Amino acid sequence: MRRTSRKKRSTLANRAIAASAALILGGGGLVAVNVYASAGEGPSGSSPPTRTQNAGRQLSTIDCPEAVNGLPEVPDGARGEVDRELAAMDTQITDAYQQFADRKEQIARDPGLAENAVLGPLRSKRTASLDRIGIAIGRAGERPAGLESLAGCSLRADDSRGGNGGGRGDGNGGRGDGGGQDDGQGQDPGQNQGQDGGQDPGGQDPGQGQDPGQGEDPGQDQGQGGNGPVAADFVDIQSVQPNVDRPRQRRGASRGTFTTDCGRNENGKFNPDNVIVAPGVSNGAHHMHDYIGNQANDAFASDDDLANGATTCRNQGDRSTYYWPVLRLQNGQDEDDVDADGGGRDQNVGEIQTPSQVTLKFVGSPVGRVTAMPRFLRIITGDAKAFTNGDANANASWSCTGFEDRQLTDKYPICPEGSQVVRTFAFQNCWDGQNTDSANHRTHVAFAQENGRCPSGFRAVPQLVQRIVYDVPPGPGFAVDSFPEQLHKPITDHGDFINVFDDRLMNKLVRCINDGRRCR
């Protein structure tokens, strides 16, 4: 597959209101302050806007309750079947979104068509899937009641705001390609209290009467694929107030770091699978991922496959897998996946960009020592469905080189000439001490609380911080891959990690961090 990192510089300019981020970079790192409440219409799984609420607004996408939120603890024996049905429900939404997009103008003239052609058939398919989920759980335990209440979906508008953006970035680790409930154990790692990092330094509100997108309506679908992002999803990083503070470290903090070099995906390993969320399901993500580290990773990879897989990491003791949605230039140029699942078939189009730099660093706890991660621990940070789920589990951050004291979660940055786009993921740093995964792929890990300590029953582990840099033209001409109905919003960004360090190297990593050394 063709990849590119440098393109002709663009002179496009776009100013919208800045957002703030919730980001912790671990011991000695940075914490971005944020005051934004929610990007969605209430908590994940809550009722979407009604037709009356959307009156006069251009409907842009399909909003469905996140089914995993309504499930009880799934017995181990049922997890495989449940995961496959949840992945099927994602495909149902993708197909329904395409039906809606193809008939948007007709639906605008005849709202009843939405129910007959899109929402009704989708509800029937979701009801059947939820019934099969209930049966699967019932075989191994008590069948849950009331799952049918999760079947209904609605249409909603693109709530791109020219205002105080920024996701909370808390919760127990995002369900990655699908989101999931925030069970309250994960405190906000960004310590969300303080100034609005999105104020226009000139005191002018660009969201009031100003056109943020060269005369384009920010509520209209834009982007090469016709489903976003919109002009209001971008902001000039120079208009953002600094919003990052350094966390306070206490006596006994583990101040060391361990950096692993696994390349930039120069060899072009891509697929639209997600072995964590949708094991055994091809195209479970409906968007393309960059992979570095373990090269055996696809939807069907077992722990044994990963243990024996080749790695791009310089230290062969690290066979971990690190992956994230690709970033594309939306410049009208086709990529090799233009007719493939995860690419053009899922409305992800444009040239995939190879990062100019990838840094994978493990850091310690601000209040004490860390313990080793278990082998095959799976962590997903962020929520690929944060646009419709709400931002409770959003945890990616966007910035520009030279401006990384200014972090964004629900806006893409427009960087000045000579500056590059930076996306950062700070993964959960607390583990329950027992499980390498959980039914919703979140409750076995958590973020430290505001005081730096792990929630009760959790222990501190090394925190993975990923920093990915891209040399792209300045202007609003790029986006991360996403589920089609998520409209390529920056708040849907997310990262995935499976620990496949061997024991010797993991023990070295922990010693380096606890001893306050910088190691590679």
Buried (B, 14 or more C-beta within 10 A) or exposed (E): BEBBBEBEEBEBEBBBBBBBBBBBBBBBBBBBBBBBEBBBBEBBBBEBBEEEEBEEEEBBBBBBBBBBBBBEEBBEEBBEBBBBBBBBBBBBBBBBBBBBBEBBEEBEEEEEBBBEBBBEBBBEBBBBBBBBBBEBBEEBBEBBEEBBEBBBBBBBBBBBBBBBBBBBBBBBBBBBBBBBBBEEBBBBBBBBEBBBBBBBEEEEEBBEEBBBBEEBEBBBBBBBBEBBBBBBBBBBBBBBBBBBBEBEBEEEBBBBBBBBBBBBBEEEBBBBBBBBBBBBBBBBBBBBBBBBBBBBBBBEBEEEBBBEBEBBBEBEBBBBBBBBBBBBBBBEBBBBBEEBBBBBBBBBBBBBBBBBEBBBBBBBBBBBBBBBBBBBBBBBBBBBBBBBBBBBBBBBBBBBBBBBBBBBBBBBBBBEEEBBBBBBBBBBBBBBEEBBBBBBBBBBBBBBBEEBBBBEEBBBBBBBBBBBBBBBBBBBBBBBBBBBBBBBBBBBBBBBBBBBBBEEBBEBBBBBBBEEEEBE
